[in-house]
Amino acid sequence: MILDKQGTIVYKGHPASRKDLVKDFNDLIAGKPLEGVEAAGGGDDEEEAGGNAVDKDTIIAQME
């Protein structure tokens, strides 16, 4: 999975299927969407579309 700066999953899948991971990460750092990935549409399809928000602070606390 690839997450944006807000902790939203923007891509689910094997990283080898991405054309240029360095560009993907640079785009996300710049606040741009990933190319070739549809934005989350909301509704019941949100999980499949990659729109799950992840609370990074909660995850970090759980890992510690």
PDBQT receptor file of N, H, CA, C and O in Angstrom, charges set to zero:
ATOM      1  N   MET A   1       0.834  -1.182   0.000  1.00  0.00    +0.000 N 
ATOM      2  CA  MET A   1       0.000   0.000   0.000  1.00  0.00    +0.000 C 
ATOM      3  C   MET A   1       0.877   1.243   0.000  1.00  0.00    +0.000 C 
ATOM      4  O   MET A   1       1.976   1.254   0.555  1.00  0.00    +0.000 OA
ATOM      5  N   ILE A   2       0.371   2.270  -0.626  1.00  0.00    +0.000 N 
ATOM      6  H   ILE A   2      -0.522   2.261  -1.077  1.00  0.00    +0.000 HD
ATOM      7  CA  ILE A   2       1.031   3.572  -0.608  1.00  0.00    +0.000 C 
ATOM      8  C   ILE A   2       0.051   4.556   0.013  1.00  0.00    +0.000 C 
ATOM      9  O   ILE A   2      -1.119   4.609  -0.365  1.00  0.00    +0.000 OA
ATOM     10  N   LEU A   3       0.543   5.333   0.970  1.00  0.00    +0.000 N 
ATOM     11  H   LEU A   3       1.494   5.290   1.277  1.00  0.00    +0.000 HD
ATOM     12  CA  LEU A   3      -0.275   6.315   1.677  1.00  0.00    +0.000 C 
ATOM     13  C   LEU A   3       0.162   7.719   1.305  1.00  0.00    +0.000 C 
ATOM     14  O   LEU A   3       1.336   7.960   1.024  1.00  0.00    +0.000 OA
ATOM     15  N   ASP A   4      -0.798   8.654   1.304  1.00  0.00    +0.000 N 
ATOM     16  H   ASP A   4      -1.751   8.459   1.533  1.00  0.00    +0.000 HD
ATOM     17  CA  ASP A   4      -0.431  10.046   1.081  1.00  0.00    +0.000 C 
ATOM     18  C   ASP A   4      -0.075  10.697   2.421  1.00  0.00    +0.000 C 
ATOM     19  O   ASP A   4      -0.052  10.020   3.449  1.00  0.00    +0.000 OA
ATOM     20  N   LYS A   5       0.198  11.993   2.417  1.00  0.00    +0.000 N 
ATOM     21  H   LYS A   5       0.179  12.543   1.582  1.00  0.00    +0.000 HD
ATOM     22  CA  LYS A   5       0.632  12.687   3.633  1.00  0.00    +0.000 C 
ATOM     23  C   LYS A   5      -0.455  12.745   4.694  1.00  0.00    +0.000 C 
ATOM     24  O   LYS A   5      -0.155  12.941   5.872  1.00  0.00    +0.000 OA
ATOM     25  N   GLN A   6      -1.719  12.577   4.297  1.00  0.00    +0.000 N 
ATOM     26  H   GLN A   6      -1.963  12.418   3.341  1.00  0.00    +0.000 HD
ATOM     27  CA  GLN A   6      -2.821  12.591   5.243  1.00  0.00    +0.000 C 
ATOM     28  C   GLN A   6      -3.104  11.201   5.816  1.00  0.00    +0.000 C 
ATOM     29  O   GLN A   6      -3.983  11.045   6.664  1.00  0.00    +0.000 OA
ATOM     30  N   GLY A   7      -2.366  10.200   5.357  1.00  0.00    +0.000 N 
ATOM     31  H   GLY A   7      -1.652  10.327   4.668  1.00  0.00    +0.000 HD
ATOM     32  CA  GLY A   7      -2.567   8.838   5.836  1.00  0.00    +0.000 C 
ATOM     33  C   GLY A   7      -3.630   8.074   5.073  1.00  0.00    +0.000 C 
ATOM     34  O   GLY A   7      -4.058   7.005   5.508  1.00  0.00    +0.000 OA
ATOM     35  N   THR A   8      -4.062   8.608   3.938  1.00  0.00    +0.000 N 
ATOM     36  H   THR A   8      -3.714   9.477   3.584  1.00  0.00    +0.000 HD
ATOM     37  CA  THR A   8      -5.060   7.941   3.110  1.00  0.00    +0.000 C 
ATOM     38  C   THR A   8      -4.366   6.969   2.168  1.00  0.00    +0.000 C 
ATOM     39  O   THR A   8      -3.359   7.305   1.544  1.00  0.00    +0.000 OA
ATOM     40  N   ILE A   9      -4.912   5.763   2.071  1.00  0.00    +0.000 N 
ATOM     41  H   ILE A   9      -5.730   5.490   2.578  1.00  0.00    +0.000 HD
ATOM     42  CA  ILE A   9      -4.361   4.780   1.137  1.00  0.00    +0.000 C 
ATOM     43  C   ILE A   9      -4.688   5.252  -0.274  1.00  0.00    +0.000 C 
ATOM     44  O   ILE A   9      -5.857   5.393  -0.634  1.00  0.00    +0.000 OA
ATOM     45  N   VAL A  10      -3.655   5.494  -1.066  1.00  0.00    +0.000 N 
ATOM     46  H   VAL A  10      -2.706   5.380  -0.773  1.00  0.00    +0.000 HD
ATOM     47  CA  VAL A  10      -3.865   5.955  -2.441  1.00  0.00    +0.000 C 
ATOM     48  C   VAL A  10      -3.543   4.871  -3.461  1.00  0.00    +0.000 C 
ATOM     49  O   VAL A  10      -3.850   5.022  -4.644  1.00  0.00    +0.000 OA
ATOM     50  N   TYR A  11      -2.925   3.778  -3.012  1.00  0.00    +0.000 N 
ATOM     51  H   TYR A  11      -2.676   3.656  -2.051  1.00  0.00    +0.000 HD
ATOM     52  CA  TYR A  11      -2.621   2.674  -3.922  1.00  0.00    +0.000 C 
ATOM     53  C   TYR A  11      -2.525   1.383  -3.125  1.00  0.00    +0.000 C 
ATOM     54  O   TYR A  11      -1.868   1.325  -2.085  1.00  0.00    +0.000 OA
ATOM     55  N   LYS A  12      -3.190   0.348  -3.628  1.00  0.00    +0.000 N 
ATOM     56  H   LYS A  12      -3.724   0.395  -4.473  1.00  0.00    +0.000 HD
ATOM     57  CA  LYS A  12      -3.077  -0.999  -3.058  1.00  0.00    +0.000 C 
ATOM     58  C   LYS A  12      -2.599  -1.913  -4.176  1.00  0.00    +0.000 C 
ATOM     59  O   LYS A  12      -3.178  -1.926  -5.262  1.00  0.00    +0.000 OA
ATOM     60  N   GLY A  13      -1.565  -2.662  -3.919  1.00  0.00    +0.000 N 
ATOM     61  H   GLY A  13      -1.094  -2.651  -3.037  1.00  0.00    +0.000 HD
ATOM     62  CA  GLY A  13      -1.074  -3.584  -4.924  1.00  0.00    +0.000 C 
ATOM     63  C   GLY A  13       0.428  -3.759  -4.807  1.00  0.00    +0.000 C 
ATOM     64  O   GLY A  13       1.069  -3.170  -3.937  1.00  0.00    +0.000 OA
ATOM     65  N   HIS A  14       0.976  -4.563  -5.679  1.00  0.00    +0.000 N 
ATOM     66  H   HIS A  14       0.456  -5.042  -6.386  1.00  0.00    +0.000 HD
ATOM     67  CA  HIS A  14       2.408  -4.833  -5.665  1.00  0.00    +0.000 C 
ATOM     68  C   HIS A  14       3.152  -3.628  -6.240  1.00  0.00    +0.000 C 
ATOM     69  O   HIS A  14       2.767  -3.110  -7.288  1.00  0.00    +0.000 OA
ATOM     70  N   PRO A  15       4.214  -3.177  -5.567  1.00  0.00    +0.000 N 
ATOM     71  CA  PRO A  15       4.937  -1.997  -6.051  1.00  0.00    +0.000 C 
ATOM     72  C   PRO A  15       5.558  -2.178  -7.436  1.00  0.00    +0.000 C 
ATOM     73  O   PRO A  15       5.808  -1.192  -8.129  1.00  0.00    +0.000 OA
ATOM     74  N   ALA A  16       5.808  -3.407  -7.845  1.00  0.00    +0.000 N 
ATOM     75  H   ALA A  16       5.605  -4.208  -7.283  1.00  0.00    +0.000 HD
ATOM     76  CA  ALA A  16       6.385  -3.639  -9.174  1.00  0.00    +0.000 C 
ATOM     77  C   ALA A  16       5.414  -3.240 -10.284  1.00  0.00    +0.000 C 
ATOM     78  O   ALA A  16       5.822  -3.039 -11.428  1.00  0.00    +0.000 OA
ATOM     79  N   SER A  17       4.130  -3.128  -9.944  1.00  0.00    +0.000 N 
ATOM     80  H   SER A  17       3.799  -3.292  -9.015  1.00  0.00    +0.000 HD
ATOM     81  CA  SER A  17       3.157  -2.741 -10.965  1.00  0.00    +0.000 C 
ATOM     82  C   SER A  17       3.114  -1.220 -11.171  1.00  0.00    +0.000 C 
ATOM     83  O   SER A  17       2.444  -0.739 -12.085  1.00  0.00    +0.000 OA
ATOM     84  N   ARG A  18       3.822  -0.467 -10.331  1.00  0.00    +0.000 N 
ATOM     85  H   ARG A  18       4.367  -0.858  -9.589  1.00  0.00    +0.000 HD
ATOM     86  CA  ARG A  18       3.927   0.989 -10.516  1.00  0.00    +0.000 C 
ATOM     87  C   ARG A  18       5.078   1.289 -11.454  1.00  0.00    +0.000 C 
ATOM     88  O   ARG A  18       6.145   0.685 -11.347  1.00  0.00    +0.000 OA
ATOM     89  N   LYS A  19       4.869   2.210 -12.362  1.00  0.00    +0.000 N 
ATOM     90  H   LYS A  19       4.002   2.700 -12.448  1.00  0.00    +0.000 HD
ATOM     91  CA  LYS A  19       5.866   2.516 -13.391  1.00  0.00    +0.000 C 
ATOM     92  C   LYS A  19       7.121   3.160 -12.804  1.00  0.00    +0.000 C 
ATOM     93  O   LYS A  19       8.235   2.805 -13.190  1.00  0.00    +0.000 OA
ATOM     94  N   ASP A  20       6.951   4.105 -11.872  1.00  0.00    +0.000 N 
ATOM     95  H   ASP A  20       6.046   4.393 -11.558  1.00  0.00    +0.000 HD
ATOM     96  CA  ASP A  20       8.088   4.845 -11.329  1.00  0.00    +0.000 C 
ATOM     97  C   ASP A  20       7.796   5.216  -9.873  1.00  0.00    +0.000 C 
ATOM     98  O   ASP A  20       7.182   6.248  -9.605  1.00  0.00    +0.000 OA
ATOM     99  N   LEU A  21       8.237   4.376  -8.936  1.00  0.00    +0.000 N 
ATOM    100  H   LEU A  21       8.736   3.538  -9.153  1.00  0.00    +0.000 HD
ATOM    101  CA  LEU A  21       7.959   4.607  -7.517  1.00  0.00    +0.000 C 
ATOM    102  C   LEU A  21       8.581   5.901  -7.007  1.00  0.00    +0.000 C 
ATOM    103  O   LEU A  21       7.983   6.586  -6.178  1.00  0.00    +0.000 OA
ATOM    104  N   VAL A  22       9.766   6.242  -7.489  1.00  0.00    +0.000 N 
ATOM    105  H   VAL A  22      10.251   5.685  -8.162  1.00  0.00    +0.000 HD
ATOM    106  CA  VAL A  22      10.410   7.484  -7.043  1.00  0.00    +0.000 C 
ATOM    107  C   VAL A  22       9.531   8.677  -7.412  1.00  0.00    +0.000 C 
ATOM    108  O   VAL A  22       9.327   9.575  -6.596  1.00  0.00    +0.000 OA
ATOM    109  N   LYS A  23       9.013   8.686  -8.638  1.00  0.00    +0.000 N 
ATOM    110  H   LYS A  23       9.179   7.956  -9.301  1.00  0.00    +0.000 HD
ATOM    111  CA  LYS A  23       8.115   9.764  -9.070  1.00  0.00    +0.000 C 
ATOM    112  C   LYS A  23       6.840   9.749  -8.235  1.00  0.00    +0.000 C 
ATOM    113  O   LYS A  23       6.344  10.802  -7.834  1.00  0.00    +0.000 OA
ATOM    114  N   ASP A  24       6.307   8.546  -7.972  1.00  0.00    +0.000 N 
ATOM    115  H   ASP A  24       6.710   7.691  -8.298  1.00  0.00    +0.000 HD
ATOM    116  CA  ASP A  24       5.102   8.446  -7.145  1.00  0.00    +0.000 C 
ATOM    117  C   ASP A  24       5.319   9.112  -5.790  1.00  0.00    +0.000 C 
ATOM    118  O   ASP A  24       4.497   9.915  -5.350  1.00  0.00    +0.000 OA
ATOM    119  N   PHE A  25       6.421   8.780  -5.132  1.00  0.00    +0.000 N 
ATOM    120  H   PHE A  25       7.090   8.127  -5.490  1.00  0.00    +0.000 HD
ATOM    121  CA  PHE A  25       6.676   9.352  -3.804  1.00  0.00    +0.000 C 
ATOM    122  C   PHE A  25       6.933  10.848  -3.884  1.00  0.00    +0.000 C 
ATOM    123  O   PHE A  25       6.471  11.597  -3.024  1.00  0.00    +0.000 OA
ATOM    124  N   ASN A  26       7.655  11.294  -4.894  1.00  0.00    +0.000 N 
ATOM    125  H   ASN A  26       8.030  10.686  -5.593  1.00  0.00    +0.000 HD
ATOM    126  CA  ASN A  26       7.886  12.732  -5.060  1.00  0.00    +0.000 C 
ATOM    127  C   ASN A  26       6.569  13.472  -5.312  1.00  0.00    +0.000 C 
ATOM    128  O   ASN A  26       6.358  14.564  -4.783  1.00  0.00    +0.000 OA
ATOM    129  N   ASP A  27       5.681  12.877  -6.122  1.00  0.00    +0.000 N 
ATOM    130  H   ASP A  27       5.852  11.990  -6.552  1.00  0.00    +0.000 HD
ATOM    131  CA  ASP A  27       4.377  13.489  -6.368  1.00  0.00    +0.000 C 
ATOM    132  C   ASP A  27       3.566  13.577  -5.078  1.00  0.00    +0.000 C 
ATOM    133  O   ASP A  27       2.951  14.606  -4.798  1.00  0.00    +0.000 OA
ATOM    134  N   LEU A  28       3.562  12.500  -4.293  1.00  0.00    +0.000 N 
ATOM    135  H   LEU A  28       4.061  11.664  -4.521  1.00  0.00    +0.000 HD
ATOM    136  CA  LEU A  28       2.806  12.512  -3.043  1.00  0.00    +0.000 C 
ATOM    137  C   LEU A  28       3.358  13.546  -2.062  1.00  0.00    +0.000 C 
ATOM    138  O   LEU A  28       2.594  14.228  -1.379  1.00  0.00    +0.000 OA
ATOM    139  N   ILE A  29       4.669  13.661  -1.994  1.00  0.00    +0.000 N 
ATOM    140  H   ILE A  29       5.290  13.107  -2.549  1.00  0.00    +0.000 HD
ATOM    141  CA  ILE A  29       5.286  14.663  -1.121  1.00  0.00    +0.000 C 
ATOM    142  C   ILE A  29       4.862  16.063  -1.555  1.00  0.00    +0.000 C 
ATOM    143  O   ILE A  29       4.652  16.941  -0.718  1.00  0.00    +0.000 OA
ATOM    144  N   ALA A  30       4.737  16.269  -2.866  1.00  0.00    +0.000 N 
ATOM    145  H   ALA A  30       4.908  15.556  -3.547  1.00  0.00    +0.000 HD
ATOM    146  CA  ALA A  30       4.330  17.568  -3.404  1.00  0.00    +0.000 C 
ATOM    147  C   ALA A  30       2.820  17.789  -3.327  1.00  0.00    +0.000 C 
ATOM    148  O   ALA A  30       2.324  18.852  -3.701  1.00  0.00    +0.000 OA
ATOM    149  N   GLY A  31       2.088  16.778  -2.838  1.00  0.00    +0.000 N 
ATOM    150  H   GLY A  31       2.491  15.915  -2.534  1.00  0.00    +0.000 HD
ATOM    151  CA  GLY A  31       0.637  16.909  -2.716  1.00  0.00    +0.000 C 
ATOM    152  C   GLY A  31      -0.133  16.594  -3.984  1.00  0.00    +0.000 C 
ATOM    153  O   GLY A  31      -1.322  16.896  -4.084  1.00  0.00    +0.000 OA
ATOM    154  N   LYS A  32       0.545  15.983  -4.961  1.00  0.00    +0.000 N 
ATOM    155  H   LYS A  32       1.511  15.737  -4.880  1.00  0.00    +0.000 HD
ATOM    156  CA  LYS A  32      -0.105  15.628  -6.220  1.00  0.00    +0.000 C 
ATOM    157  C   LYS A  32      -0.678  14.214  -6.127  1.00  0.00    +0.000 C 
ATOM    158  O   LYS A  32      -0.169  13.392  -5.365  1.00  0.00    +0.000 OA
ATOM    159  N   PRO A  33      -1.736  13.923  -6.897  1.00  0.00    +0.000 N 
ATOM    160  CA  PRO A  33      -2.268  12.551  -6.920  1.00  0.00    +0.000 C 
ATOM    161  C   PRO A  33      -1.354  11.645  -7.742  1.00  0.00    +0.000 C 
ATOM    162  O   PRO A  33      -0.569  12.118  -8.565  1.00  0.00    +0.000 OA
ATOM    163  N   LEU A  34      -1.465  10.337  -7.509  1.00  0.00    +0.000 N 
ATOM    164  H   LEU A  34      -2.102   9.953  -6.841  1.00  0.00    +0.000 HD
ATOM    165  CA  LEU A  34      -0.692   9.390  -8.307  1.00  0.00    +0.000 C 
ATOM    166  C   LEU A  34      -1.292   9.286  -9.704  1.00  0.00    +0.000 C 
ATOM    167  O   LEU A  34      -2.513   9.274  -9.861  1.00  0.00    +0.000 OA
ATOM    168  N   GLU A  35      -0.440   9.212 -10.707  1.00  0.00    +0.000 N 
ATOM    169  H   GLU A  35       0.552   9.223 -10.579  1.00  0.00    +0.000 HD
ATOM    170  CA  GLU A  35      -0.901   9.014 -12.081  1.00  0.00    +0.000 C 
ATOM    171  C   GLU A  35      -1.392   7.587 -12.240  1.00  0.00    +0.000 C 
ATOM    172  O   GLU A  35      -0.792   6.651 -11.713  1.00  0.00    +0.000 OA
ATOM    173  N   GLY A  36      -2.484   7.427 -12.968  1.00  0.00    +0.000 N 
ATOM    174  H   GLY A  36      -2.972   8.188 -13.396  1.00  0.00    +0.000 HD
ATOM    175  CA  GLY A  36      -2.998   6.093 -13.256  1.00  0.00    +0.000 C 
ATOM    176  C   GLY A  36      -3.760   5.457 -12.118  1.00  0.00    +0.000 C 
ATOM    177  O   GLY A  36      -4.065   4.266 -12.170  1.00  0.00    +0.000 OA
ATOM    178  N   VAL A  37      -4.078   6.230 -11.086  1.00  0.00    +0.000 N 
ATOM    179  H   VAL A  37      -3.830   7.198 -11.044  1.00  0.00    +0.000 HD
ATOM    180  CA  VAL A  37      -4.847   5.712  -9.960  1.00  0.00    +0.000 C 
ATOM    181  C   VAL A  37      -6.079   6.588  -9.817  1.00  0.00    +0.000 C 
ATOM    182  O   VAL A  37      -5.971   7.808  -9.703  1.00  0.00    +0.000 OA
ATOM    183  N   GLU A  38      -7.258   5.960  -9.825  1.00  0.00    +0.000 N 
ATOM    184  H   GLU A  38      -7.346   4.968  -9.918  1.00  0.00    +0.000 HD
ATOM    185  CA  GLU A  38      -8.492   6.724  -9.685  1.00  0.00    +0.000 C 
ATOM    186  C   GLU A  38      -8.637   7.217  -8.256  1.00  0.00    +0.000 C 
ATOM    187  O   GLU A  38      -8.290   6.513  -7.308  1.00  0.00    +0.000 OA
ATOM    188  N   ALA A  39      -9.151   8.427  -8.107  1.00  0.00    +0.000 N 
ATOM    189  H   ALA A  39      -9.433   8.999  -8.878  1.00  0.00    +0.000 HD
ATOM    190  CA  ALA A  39      -9.403   8.976  -6.776  1.00  0.00    +0.000 C 
ATOM    191  C   ALA A  39     -10.549   8.223  -6.130  1.00  0.00    +0.000 C 
ATOM    192  O   ALA A  39     -11.435   7.711  -6.815  1.00  0.00    +0.000 OA
ATOM    193  N   ALA A  40     -10.527   8.160  -4.812  1.00  0.00    +0.000 N 
ATOM    194  H   ALA A  40      -9.807   8.576  -4.255  1.00  0.00    +0.000 HD
ATOM    195  CA  ALA A  40     -11.598   7.498  -4.069  1.00  0.00    +0.000 C 
ATOM    196  C   ALA A  40     -12.907   8.229  -4.314  1.00  0.00    +0.000 C 
ATOM    197  O   ALA A  40     -12.968   9.457  -4.241  1.00  0.00    +0.000 OA
ATOM    198  N   GLY A  41     -13.950   7.466  -4.604  1.00  0.00    +0.000 N 
ATOM    199  H   GLY A  41     -13.900   6.469  -4.663  1.00  0.00    +0.000 HD
ATOM    200  CA  GLY A  41     -15.228   8.078  -4.924  1.00  0.00    +0.000 C 
ATOM    201  C   GLY A  41     -16.171   8.208  -3.760  1.00  0.00    +0.000 C 
ATOM    202  O   GLY A  41     -17.199   8.875  -3.874  1.00  0.00    +0.000 OA
ATOM    203  N   GLY A  42     -15.851   7.589  -2.635  1.00  0.00    +0.000 N 
ATOM    204  H   GLY A  42     -15.016   7.047  -2.542  1.00  0.00    +0.000 HD
ATOM    205  CA  GLY A  42     -16.733   7.646  -1.480  1.00  0.00    +0.000 C 
ATOM    206  C   GLY A  42     -17.786   6.562  -1.555  1.00  0.00    +0.000 C 
ATOM    207  O   GLY A  42     -17.774   5.727  -2.459  1.00  0.00    +0.000 OA
ATOM    208  N   GLY A  43     -18.687   6.583  -0.605  1.00  0.00    +0.000 N 
ATOM    209  H   GLY A  43     -18.696   7.262   0.130  1.00  0.00    +0.000 HD
ATOM    210  CA  GLY A  43     -19.748   5.586  -0.575  1.00  0.00    +0.000 C 
ATOM    211  C   GLY A  43     -19.221   4.228  -0.165  1.00  0.00    +0.000 C 
ATOM    212  O   GLY A  43     -18.161   4.123   0.451  1.00  0.00    +0.000 OA
ATOM    213  N   ASP A  44     -19.969   3.182  -0.511  1.00  0.00    +0.000 N 
ATOM    214  H   ASP A  44     -20.830   3.267  -1.012  1.00  0.00    +0.000 HD
ATOM    215  CA  ASP A  44     -19.597   1.823  -0.115  1.00  0.00    +0.000 C 
ATOM    216  C   ASP A  44     -18.349   1.330  -0.815  1.00  0.00    +0.000 C 
ATOM    217  O   ASP A  44     -17.704   0.394  -0.343  1.00  0.00    +0.000 OA
ATOM    218  N   ASP A  45     -17.995   1.944  -1.934  1.00  0.00    +0.000 N 
ATOM    219  H   ASP A  45     -18.519   2.704  -2.318  1.00  0.00    +0.000 HD
ATOM    220  CA  ASP A  45     -16.822   1.513  -2.702  1.00  0.00    +0.000 C 
ATOM    221  C   ASP A  45     -15.536   2.139  -2.168  1.00  0.00    +0.000 C 
ATOM    222  O   ASP A  45     -14.459   1.869  -2.699  1.00  0.00    +0.000 OA
ATOM    223  N   GLU A  46     -15.627   2.962  -1.137  1.00  0.00    +0.000 N 
ATOM    224  H   GLU A  46     -16.502   3.181  -0.705  1.00  0.00    +0.000 HD
ATOM    225  CA  GLU A  46     -14.463   3.733  -0.697  1.00  0.00    +0.000 C 
ATOM    226  C   GLU A  46     -13.273   2.837  -0.347  1.00  0.00    +0.000 C 
ATOM    227  O   GLU A  46     -12.137   3.162  -0.693  1.00  0.00    +0.000 OA
ATOM    228  N   GLU A  47     -13.518   1.724   0.328  1.00  0.00    +0.000 N 
ATOM    229  H   GLU A  47     -14.441   1.461   0.609  1.00  0.00    +0.000 HD
ATOM    230  CA  GLU A  47     -12.402   0.859   0.709  1.00  0.00    +0.000 C 
ATOM    231  C   GLU A  47     -11.697   0.308  -0.515  1.00  0.00    +0.000 C 
ATOM    232  O   GLU A  47     -10.468   0.317  -0.572  1.00  0.00    +0.000 OA
ATOM    233  N   GLU A  48     -12.455  -0.174  -1.500  1.00  0.00    +0.000 N 
ATOM    234  H   GLU A  48     -13.454  -0.182  -1.452  1.00  0.00    +0.000 HD
ATOM    235  CA  GLU A  48     -11.842  -0.717  -2.703  1.00  0.00    +0.000 C 
ATOM    236  C   GLU A  48     -11.162   0.359  -3.528  1.00  0.00    +0.000 C 
ATOM    237  O   GLU A  48     -10.183   0.071  -4.217  1.00  0.00    +0.000 OA
ATOM    238  N   ALA A  49     -11.651   1.585  -3.477  1.00  0.00    +0.000 N 
ATOM    239  H   ALA A  49     -12.446   1.819  -2.918  1.00  0.00    +0.000 HD
ATOM    240  CA  ALA A  49     -11.080   2.664  -4.269  1.00  0.00    +0.000 C 
ATOM    241  C   ALA A  49      -9.811   3.220  -3.649  1.00  0.00    +0.000 C 
ATOM    242  O   ALA A  49      -9.123   4.028  -4.272  1.00  0.00    +0.000 OA
ATOM    243  N   GLY A  50      -9.490   2.800  -2.436  1.00  0.00    +0.000 N 
ATOM    244  H   GLY A  50     -10.049   2.143  -1.930  1.00  0.00    +0.000 HD
ATOM    245  CA  GLY A  50      -8.271   3.267  -1.796  1.00  0.00    +0.000 C 
ATOM    246  C   GLY A  50      -8.474   4.503  -0.949  1.00  0.00    +0.000 C 
ATOM    247  O   GLY A  50      -7.531   5.271  -0.756  1.00  0.00    +0.000 OA
ATOM    248  N   GLY A  51      -9.675   4.721  -0.436  1.00  0.00    +0.000 N 
ATOM    249  H   GLY A  51     -10.441   4.097  -0.593  1.00  0.00    +0.000 HD
ATOM    250  CA  GLY A  51      -9.948   5.914   0.330  1.00  0.00    +0.000 C 
ATOM    251  C   GLY A  51      -9.955   5.729   1.829  1.00  0.00    +0.000 C 
ATOM    252  O   GLY A  51     -10.503   6.573   2.539  1.00  0.00    +0.000 OA
ATOM    253  N   ASN A  52      -9.371   4.665   2.342  1.00  0.00    +0.000 N 
ATOM    254  H   ASN A  52      -8.926   3.979   1.766  1.00  0.00    +0.000 HD
ATOM    255  CA  ASN A  52      -9.371   4.439   3.784  1.00  0.00    +0.000 C 
ATOM    256  C   ASN A  52      -8.404   5.383   4.458  1.00  0.00    +0.000 C 
ATOM    257  O   ASN A  52      -7.219   5.409   4.125  1.00  0.00    +0.000 OA
ATOM    258  N   ALA A  53      -8.901   6.157   5.402  1.00  0.00    +0.000 N 
ATOM    259  H   ALA A  53      -9.863   6.136   5.673  1.00  0.00    +0.000 HD
ATOM    260  CA  ALA A  53      -8.018   7.023   6.175  1.00  0.00    +0.000 C 
ATOM    261  C   ALA A  53      -7.353   6.185   7.260  1.00  0.00    +0.000 C 
ATOM    262  O   ALA A  53      -8.007   5.361   7.900  1.00  0.00    +0.000 OA
ATOM    263  N   VAL A  54      -6.073   6.389   7.467  1.00  0.00    +0.000 N 
ATOM    264  H   VAL A  54      -5.542   7.059   6.948  1.00  0.00    +0.000 HD
ATOM    265  CA  VAL A  54      -5.322   5.666   8.474  1.00  0.00    +0.000 C 
ATOM    266  C   VAL A  54      -4.768   6.693   9.450  1.00  0.00    +0.000 C 
ATOM    267  O   VAL A  54      -4.115   7.656   9.049  1.00  0.00    +0.000 OA
ATOM    268  N   ASP A  55      -5.035   6.477  10.738  1.00  0.00    +0.000 N 
ATOM    269  H   ASP A  55      -5.566   5.694  11.064  1.00  0.00    +0.000 HD
ATOM    270  CA  ASP A  55      -4.508   7.379  11.753  1.00  0.00    +0.000 C 
ATOM    271  C   ASP A  55      -3.092   6.937  12.083  1.00  0.00    +0.000 C 
ATOM    272  O   ASP A  55      -2.888   5.979  12.829  1.00  0.00    +0.000 OA
ATOM    273  N   LYS A  56      -2.110   7.646  11.519  1.00  0.00    +0.000 N 
ATOM    274  H   LYS A  56      -2.276   8.424  10.913  1.00  0.00    +0.000 HD
ATOM    275  CA  LYS A  56      -0.720   7.227  11.667  1.00  0.00    +0.000 C 
ATOM    276  C   LYS A  56      -0.253   7.271  13.108  1.00  0.00    +0.000 C 
ATOM    277  O   LYS A  56       0.581   6.455  13.501  1.00  0.00    +0.000 OA
ATOM    278  N   ASP A  57      -0.768   8.203  13.918  1.00  0.00    +0.000 N 
ATOM    279  H   ASP A  57      -1.446   8.866  13.600  1.00  0.00    +0.000 HD
ATOM    280  CA  ASP A  57      -0.366   8.286  15.321  1.00  0.00    +0.000 C 
ATOM    281  C   ASP A  57      -0.821   7.049  16.099  1.00  0.00    +0.000 C 
ATOM    282  O   ASP A  57      -0.091   6.541  16.950  1.00  0.00    +0.000 OA
ATOM    283  N   THR A  58      -2.029   6.568  15.803  1.00  0.00    +0.000 N 
ATOM    284  H   THR A  58      -2.623   6.981  15.111  1.00  0.00    +0.000 HD
ATOM    285  CA  THR A  58      -2.532   5.353  16.452  1.00  0.00    +0.000 C 
ATOM    286  C   THR A  58      -1.677   4.153  16.071  1.00  0.00    +0.000 C 
ATOM    287  O   THR A  58      -1.342   3.332  16.924  1.00  0.00    +0.000 OA
ATOM    288  N   ILE A  59      -1.324   4.048  14.799  1.00  0.00    +0.000 N 
ATOM    289  H   ILE A  59      -1.596   4.716  14.105  1.00  0.00    +0.000 HD
ATOM    290  CA  ILE A  59      -0.509   2.923  14.338  1.00  0.00    +0.000 C 
ATOM    291  C   ILE A  59       0.864   2.965  14.971  1.00  0.00    +0.000 C 
ATOM    292  O   ILE A  59       1.371   1.934  15.413  1.00  0.00    +0.000 OA
ATOM    293  N   ILE A  60       1.471   4.127  15.023  1.00  0.00    +0.000 N 
ATOM    294  H   ILE A  60       1.059   4.964  14.664  1.00  0.00    +0.000 HD
ATOM    295  CA  ILE A  60       2.808   4.263  15.639  1.00  0.00    +0.000 C 
ATOM    296  C   ILE A  60       2.747   3.872  17.114  1.00  0.00    +0.000 C 
ATOM    297  O   ILE A  60       3.637   3.184  17.612  1.00  0.00    +0.000 OA
ATOM    298  N   ALA A  61       1.695   4.312  17.814  1.00  0.00    +0.000 N 
ATOM    299  H   ALA A  61       0.972   4.871  17.409  1.00  0.00    +0.000 HD
ATOM    300  CA  ALA A  61       1.533   3.944  19.225  1.00  0.00    +0.000 C 
ATOM    301  C   ALA A  61       1.393   2.441  19.383  1.00  0.00    +0.000 C 
ATOM    302  O   ALA A  61       1.964   1.864  20.309  1.00  0.00    +0.000 OA
ATOM    303  N   GLN A  62       0.647   1.800  18.502  1.00  0.00    +0.000 N 
ATOM    304  H   GLN A  62       0.183   2.269  17.751  1.00  0.00    +0.000 HD
ATOM    305  CA  GLN A  62       0.475   0.353  18.559  1.00  0.00    +0.000 C 
ATOM    306  C   GLN A  62       1.785  -0.372  18.283  1.00  0.00    +0.000 C 
ATOM    307  O   GLN A  62       2.054  -1.407  18.894  1.00  0.00    +0.000 OA
ATOM    308  N   MET A  63       2.599   0.147  17.381  1.00  0.00    +0.000 N 
ATOM    309  H   MET A  63       2.380   0.987  16.885  1.00  0.00    +0.000 HD
ATOM    310  CA  MET A  63       3.877  -0.498  17.065  1.00  0.00    +0.000 C 
ATOM    311  C   MET A  63       4.853  -0.389  18.227  1.00  0.00    +0.000 C 
ATOM    312  O   MET A  63       5.636  -1.306  18.477  1.00  0.00    +0.000 OA
ATOM    313  N   GLU A  64       4.802   0.741  18.940  1.00  0.00    +0.000 N 
ATOM    314  H   GLU A  64       4.166   1.485  18.737  1.00  0.00    +0.000 HD
ATOM    315  CA  GLU A  64       5.706   0.923  20.079  1.00  0.00    +0.000 C 
ATOM    316  C   GLU A  64       5.322  -0.017  21.196  1.00  0.00    +0.000 C 
ATOM    317  O   GLU A  64       5.963  -0.020  22.247  1.00  0.00    +0.000 OA
TER     318      GLU A  64
